[in-house]
């Protein structure tokens, strides 16, 4: 599902910007690659991995999905590298270059109950708030009626009509992409 979400977001960005190459971030959970002894670590282990997609008018949906998946496989070993370190060491960009948008796909339902020792909690909505946050963020997760999608944007950064239109445009694109590849299990 995450591959289809990234491919659909890339397609939407190319349509909105008129560019064929788009770069955005994917928020990754780095818990699967903790150092030895890190299993007891408390807190989030999130990082943002760059996703660079070239969407040509001649691309078929299956080809786009395969390209996004192959890029993901190649990037897994680098998912703990800090974005600004990558910019500084691997590009000629200004050191403060940041990603303008990102995607976060949670693969667990919103009402996931968690237990830690004697404490029990329930996740209502995966919302991250940071007054210094600069990226637009497309967030998806399974809900009781299907995939839930919302878009967090910086205040005043996008025209309201455009920002409000991105979610239905993304959802329509994702449905079209999934129709091409068949049922997702």
C-alpha positions as CSV (number, residue, x, y, z in Angstrom):
1,X,0.0,0.0,0.0
2,X,2.8,2.4,0.8
3,X,4.2,2.0,-2.7
4,X,0.9,2.9,-4.3
5,X,0.5,5.9,-1.9
6,X,4.0,7.2,-2.8
7,X,3.3,6.7,-6.6
8,X,-0.1,8.4,-6.4
9,X,1.4,11.4,-4.4
10,X,4.2,11.7,-7.0
11,X,1.6,11.7,-9.8
12,X,-0.5,14.4,-8.0
13,X,2.6,16.5,-7.5
14,X,3.6,16.3,-11.2
15,X,0.1,17.3,-12.2
16,X,0.1,20.3,-9.7
17,X,3.6,21.5,-10.5
18,X,3.9,20.7,-14.2
19,X,7.3,19.1,-13.5
20,X,8.1,15.5,-14.4
21,X,10.6,15.0,-11.6
22,X,9.3,15.4,-8.1
23,X,11.2,15.0,-4.8
24,X,9.3,14.5,-1.5
25,X,9.9,12.8,1.8
26,X,8.6,9.5,3.2
27,X,8.4,9.4,7.0
28,X,10.0,6.1,8.1
29,X,9.9,4.1,11.3
30,X,13.4,3.1,12.0
31,X,12.6,0.7,14.9
32,X,13.4,-2.3,12.7
33,X,17.0,-1.3,12.5
34,X,17.8,-0.3,16.0
35,X,21.3,-0.9,17.2
36,X,22.0,-4.0,19.4
37,X,20.4,-3.4,22.8
38,X,18.1,-0.8,21.5
39,X,14.9,-2.8,21.9
40,X,14.1,-1.1,25.1
41,X,14.4,2.3,23.6
42,X,11.3,4.5,24.4
43,X,10.0,7.1,22.0
44,X,9.6,7.5,18.3
45,X,12.4,6.5,15.9
46,X,11.2,8.4,12.9
47,X,13.2,9.8,10.0
48,X,12.5,11.2,6.6
49,X,13.8,9.4,3.5
50,X,13.9,11.2,0.2
51,X,11.7,9.8,-2.7
52,X,12.6,11.0,-6.1
53,X,10.2,10.1,-8.9
54,X,10.2,10.8,-12.6
55,X,6.7,10.6,-14.0
56,X,6.7,10.6,-17.8
57,X,3.5,10.8,-19.8
58,X,4.5,7.4,-21.3
59,X,4.8,5.7,-17.9
60,X,2.2,3.0,-17.2
61,X,0.9,2.7,-13.6
62,X,2.6,-0.7,-13.1
63,X,5.9,0.7,-14.3
64,X,5.6,3.7,-12.0
65,X,4.8,1.4,-9.0
66,X,7.8,-0.8,-9.9
67,X,10.1,2.2,-10.1
68,X,8.9,3.5,-6.7
69,X,9.2,0.1,-5.1
70,X,12.7,-0.5,-6.4
71,X,13.8,2.9,-5.1
72,X,12.4,2.0,-1.7
73,X,14.3,-1.3,-1.6
74,X,17.6,0.6,-2.5
75,X,17.0,3.3,0.1
76,X,16.2,1.1,3.1
77,X,19.8,0.8,4.2
78,X,20.0,4.7,4.3
79,X,16.7,5.4,6.2
80,X,18.6,6.4,9.3
81,X,20.6,9.1,7.5
82,X,19.5,12.6,8.4
83,X,18.1,14.6,5.5
84,X,20.4,17.6,6.1
85,X,23.4,15.3,6.2
86,X,22.4,13.9,2.8
87,X,22.0,17.4,1.4
88,X,25.4,18.5,2.8
89,X,27.3,15.4,1.7
90,X,25.6,14.3,-1.5
91,X,24.4,17.5,-3.3
92,X,25.4,20.9,-4.3
93,X,22.3,22.4,-2.7
94,X,22.3,25.0,0.0
95,X,22.7,23.3,3.5
96,X,19.3,24.5,4.6
97,X,17.5,22.9,1.6
98,X,14.4,21.0,2.9
99,X,11.7,18.9,1.4
100,X,8.5,20.7,0.7
101,X,6.2,17.8,1.3
102,X,6.2,14.3,2.7
103,X,4.0,11.2,3.1
104,X,3.3,9.2,6.2
105,X,1.4,5.9,5.9
106,X,0.6,4.2,9.1
107,X,-0.1,0.5,8.6
108,X,-2.1,0.1,11.8
109,X,-5.7,1.2,12.5
110,X,-6.4,4.5,14.3
111,X,-7.9,2.8,17.3
112,X,-4.9,0.7,18.1
113,X,-4.7,-0.1,21.8
114,X,-1.2,-0.2,23.3
115,X,-0.1,-1.6,26.7
116,X,3.2,-0.6,28.4
117,X,3.6,-2.2,31.8
118,X,0.5,-1.2,33.8
119,X,-0.4,1.6,31.4
120,X,-2.9,1.2,28.6
121,X,-3.4,3.8,25.9
122,X,-5.3,4.2,22.7
123,X,-4.2,6.1,19.6
124,X,-7.1,8.3,18.4
125,X,-5.4,10.2,15.5
126,X,-1.7,10.2,14.4
127,X,-1.2,14.0,14.5
128,X,2.2,15.5,15.0
129,X,2.5,19.1,16.0
130,X,5.6,21.2,15.9
131,X,5.6,25.0,15.7
132,X,8.8,24.8,13.5
133,X,7.4,22.3,11.1
134,X,7.9,23.4,7.5
135,X,6.8,20.5,5.3
136,X,3.3,19.8,4.0
137,X,2.4,16.3,5.0
138,X,0.0,13.8,3.5
139,X,-1.0,11.3,6.2
140,X,-2.9,8.0,5.5
141,X,-3.9,5.2,7.8
142,X,-6.6,2.4,7.8
143,X,-9.9,3.5,9.3
144,X,-13.1,1.6,10.0
145,X,-14.6,2.5,6.6
146,X,-11.3,2.3,4.6
147,X,-8.2,4.4,4.1
148,X,-8.3,7.7,6.0
149,X,-6.4,10.6,4.3
150,X,-5.7,14.0,5.5
151,X,-3.2,16.8,4.6
152,X,-1.4,19.0,7.1
153,X,-0.1,22.2,5.6
154,X,1.7,25.3,6.8
155,X,-0.6,28.2,7.5
156,X,-0.7,30.5,4.6
157,X,1.7,28.4,2.4
158,X,-1.0,27.2,0.0
159,X,-4.2,28.6,-1.4
160,X,-7.0,27.1,0.7
161,X,-8.9,25.9,-2.4
162,X,-5.7,24.1,-3.7
163,X,-4.9,22.6,-0.3
164,X,-8.4,21.3,0.2
165,X,-8.4,19.9,-3.4
166,X,-5.2,17.8,-2.9
167,X,-6.8,15.1,-0.7
168,X,-9.7,14.2,-3.1
169,X,-7.3,14.4,-6.1
170,X,-4.9,12.1,-4.3
171,X,-7.7,9.7,-3.2
172,X,-9.0,9.5,-6.8
173,X,-5.5,8.9,-8.2
174,X,-4.9,6.2,-5.6
175,X,-8.1,4.4,-6.4
176,X,-7.3,4.6,-10.1
177,X,-3.8,3.1,-9.4
178,X,-5.2,0.4,-7.2
179,X,-7.8,-0.5,-9.8
180,X,-5.0,-1.1,-12.3
181,X,-3.1,-3.5,-10.1
182,X,-6.1,-5.3,-8.5
183,X,-6.9,-6.1,-4.9
184,X,-4.4,-5.1,-2.2
185,X,-4.0,-7.8,0.5
